[in-house]
Amino acid sequence: MDIGRKIAQKLANTKFGINAVQEKADLSVFKQRPSFRVLMGIILMVISYIIGLPVISMLGVIAYKYDLPLLFFAGAPALYVISHLVFLLGMYLAGANYAKVFFRWAVRRMIEKYG
């Protein structure tokens, strides 16, 4: 028995899985225009990715070029924390509704395919 089938069978026995199949969970909420709050949350999450790797990498290059290792060793962790805080703020603003809708749909599809 493959792992997908095992997971689908376990999900089919949960309240979440049963409701997802019975209510025919779909992705129709994604067709609606997002609110300003949700849009700002998504924008903040994108900004957090920009702060994350590219800016920290650029900081490393600048620290190397100007021979300032302390800049990198102090600045990189600070930027990393800032990146996470911006991401969490974005998640808070965007809300969990979209994630819940997506996971309900994904569980329903997996149960129907493998269950």
N, C-alpha and C positions, 0 to 999 in steps of 0.2 A: 504494500500500500504506500503510495507516495505521500510526501509531506503535505502537499496542497489539499489532498483529500482528508487527511487527519485534521488539519486546521479547520477546514470547512465543516466537518462533522462536529467538532467541538464548538464552533461558533453557532452552528444550527441549534445547539442545545441551550444557548444562552438567551436571556430575555432580550438583549440587544439584537441578536440575530433573528430571533422569532419576529420581533416587531419590524425589523428591516424588510423581511420577506413579506409579511402580512400587509404592510402599508405600501409595498412596492416602491421603496425608497429610490428617488431619482435625483438628478442634478438640475432640476428646473429653477432652483433659487439662483443659480449662476447666470440665468438669462435676464434677471432683473438688474437694474442699474444700482450699483452699490451706493450707500449713503456717504456723505462727506467724511464722517468719522471712520468708516471702514476704509475709504480711499486713503485717508491720512495714515492709517495704520499700515496699509500695504506699502505706501511710500516710505514710511519710517523703517520698515523691514528691509526694503531694498537699500536704503541708505546705510543700514547696519552692515550689509554685505560689502558695500563699497568701503566703509571704514575698516572692516575686518582685514582681509588679506592684502588688497592692493595698497592701502595706506600704510600698513605695518611694513610691507615689503619696501615701499618707497622710503620709509623712515630708516630701514636697515641700510639701504643704498646710500642715503645721505650721511648716516653715521659712519659708514665705511669710507666714503669719499672724503669727509672732513676729519677723519680720525677721532671721532667722538663716540666711543663705545658706550659710555654712560647714557647717551641720548637714546640709544636703542634699548639698553637693558632697563631703563626706567620708563621710556616712552611706549615701548611695545606692550607691556602688560597693562599700562593705563589705557591705551587705545583699545585693547582687547576687552577690558571691562566696560568701557564706554560703548563699544560696539554691542555687547550683550545687553546693556541697559536700554539702548535705543531699540534693539530687537524686541525686548520684553515690553516696552512701551507700545511698540507697533502691534504686538500680539494682543495687548490689552485693548487697544483702540479698535482693532479689526474684529475682536471677539472670537469666540469659539464656535459660533454658529456655522460658518463655512466648513470648518474642519469636521464638525459633527455630521453635517450633510454628506460630505465626501466619504467619510468612513462608513456611514450607514449604507451608502450606495455600493461601496467597495465590498462590504461584508455580504450584502444581498447578492451581488454578482458572483462572488466566490462560492457562496452556498449553492446558487443555481448551477454553477458550472461543475463543481466537484461533489456537491452534496447529494 
